[in-house]
Amino acid sequence: IAEQLMETAPDSSLHILQKLKLNLFTIRSDKALYALLMSQALDKNDIKVESDSLISVATKYYDEKDPIHAGYAWFYMARCANNRGDAQVQADALLKAQDFAEKGENDKLLGFVYGDKADMYTKQQLLDSVIRYKKISYAIFKKDKNNYNSVISLLNIGYTYLNKQQPDSAIVYFGIAKDLSVKIKDTLLNSTISRSLGAVYYKKGDTAKALYYLNNTPFTNIALYDSNIW
């Protein structure tokens, strides 16, 4: 049940998993699946875990016989390493996650891996590499018809172009994100796109277009985001 709820209701998934404990399981496969699901649920609920003691139960169990579970296990191993600032372990784990994702032909995981690789370059301010990997991530999500994560990738490409002082390129990718977001009924995502377009046009000195996008930004009923419109 926790696995089925992971995408649509990760908070419910975490609540279910928290009622269980790793030591309740005696079969290795059960231990590995619990460790993977708990790591995934914590991550999806924005609870940062630095220790890899839990996820290592999964990485030690899953191999080429189950490349998808193995790929996700190494992906969350990389997230733990990132949370504690261990760039080398993160890079190595992402390489293993990528290898398993390719073997399992799992485009969604592969898109996540390239996205996290781009984030590593962000910390190093290697912005050309960030754009390269974010574009690869976007292409994979687009191929997989994963509209939500495609839009997230497009936004990140746009933000990186802004950091490179290339607002015109940022507008192009924010615009593609806006067109694609029509297919997604997500108010927060649409608010983010409109606010981003308003901000970049303001940066360019085009106040008429900036006001247009800000005036047409949907309210989210979340004070942090709505206040940015004003």
N, C-alpha and C positions, 0 to 999 in steps of 0.2 A: 504494500500500500504506500509506504514511504517513497519508494522508487517511482511509482505512478504519479504521485503528487509533486515530484521534485520540480517540474517545469512550471506547472500552473499555480501551485501553492507551496512554495518552499518553506514558509513558516510552519504550515501544518506538518510537512514532512519532518522538519526538525523536532517539532513537538512529539511526534510519534517515536522518533529515534532516541530522544532524551529519556524516554521511559525504559529504554533497554540499556544494557551495559555489555561491553566487549567480552567480559569474562563469563557472561551467561551462555556464550556459544562454545561448543566443544568441537565442532567440525570446522576444519580450516577454511573451507569455501564460504561458510557462513560468517566466520570472523572477517574474512577479506571483504565480503560484500558489505557488511556492517561498517567496516572502517572506511571504505570508499564512499558509501552513502552519507555517513556522518560528516566526513570531510567536505563533501559536495554541499550538503545542507548548510553547514557553518559558513562556507564561502558565499553561498547564494543569499544568506541572511546578513552579509557584511560583518561577520564575526571573524576577525583576523586571528589565524592560528600560526604561531611561529614554529612550534615543535613538529617534527616529522614522525614522532613515535607512533601516532595513530595511522597515518597514511602509509607508513612503511610496511604495515601488516598486509596491505593490499599490493604494494609493489613487489613484495617478496613472494606473493602467491601467483599473481596473474602473469602470463607469458604469451608466447605466440599462439597458443591454443585458444586464447580469448583476447585478441588484440584490442578490441574496443574497451573492455574493462581495464586492460593493462594501460592503454593510452590515457584514459581518464585518471588512472591512479598516478601515473607519472606527471600528468598535468597539474594535479593538486599537490603533488610533491613540490613542483616548481613554484606554485603559489605560496606554500609554506616557506620556502627558501627566500622568496621575494619579501615576505612579511618580516623576516628577520635580517634582511639585507645581505644575504649570501648569494652574490651574483653568479659565482662559478657553479654552485650546485643548481641554481635556477636554470642556467644555460644548458647544463648537462641533462637535466630532467626534461627540459623542453625538447631537446634533440630526441630523446627516447620516446616522448609522447608523440612527436611528429612521425617517427618511424612506425609506431604501432597504428597511428591514425591512417597512415598511407596503406599499411598492410590490411587494415580493417575497412578501408575505403569509406571512412567516416569524415565527410566534408565538414560537418559542424565542428567537430573537435579540431580538425586541421585549421579551420578558420580562427578558432580560439588560440591555438598555438602561435600562429603567425601574428595575431594581435598582441599577445603577451611578449613576443620577441620584439615587436615594435616598441612596446612600453619600456623594454630594457634600454633601447637606444635613446628613448626620450630622456631618461635619467642622465645619459652621457651627452645630451644635447647634439647628437648626430642626426639632425633633422632630415637629411636626405634619406638616410636608412630607415627612419621612422615612416616616412611617406611611402617608401618602397614596400615595406612589409605590411603597412596598413592597406595599400592598394591590392596586395596579394590576398590579404584577409578578405577584403571587400569582394574581389573576384570569386573567391571560393564560396562565400555566403550567397552571392548572386546566383552562381551556378546551382547551389543547393535550394534556391528559392526561399531563403531565410531572410525575409524582408526586414524584420526587427534588427537583427545583427548587421545587416547590410547598411541600414541607416546609421547605426552606431559607428561603424567603420568610416562611413562618409563624413560624419561629424568630426571624427578624430583627424581625418585627413585635412579637413577645412581648418581646424584649430592649429594644426602643425604649419600650414601655409601662413596663417596669421603670425605665428611665431617667427616665420622666415620673412616677415614684412612683405608678403605677397597677397594682399587682400583680394585682388581680382580672381586669383586661383581659388581662394577660400570661398568666394561667392559662388563659383562654379559648382563646387562640391556640396555646399550648403543647399544650393538650388536643386541638385540631383536628389539630395536627401529629402527635401520638401516634396518633390514630385512623388517619390517612392512612399513617403509617409501617409499619403492619401489612402493607401491600402491597409494602414494600421490604425486601429481605433485606440490610440494611446495619447491622452491629453498632455501628459508630461513631456513626451517625446516631441509632439508638435509645438508645445510651448518653447522647448529648448531650441528647436530649429528657427522659429520666428524671432526669438530673442537674439540668437546668434547672427541672423541676417541683419537685424536692426543695429546690432553693435558694429558689424563690419562696415555697413554703409555709413554709420556715424563716423567711424575711423577714417573713411574716405572723404568725409565732408559733405556727403549727400544726405542732408537732413530730411528732405522730403521723403525719400525711400526709407530712411531709418524710422521716421514716424509712421509710415505706412505699415511696416512689419510689426512695430511695437504696438500700434493701435489694434492690429489684427491678431495679436498673440492671445491664445485662449487661456483663461484662468484655470489653475490647477487646484485651488483651495488649499495650497501649501504655501504658507507665508513666505518662506525663503525664496521660492521661485516667483511668486506673484509680485513681491516687492521689487524685484529686479526690473519689472516692466515700467514701474514709475520712475 
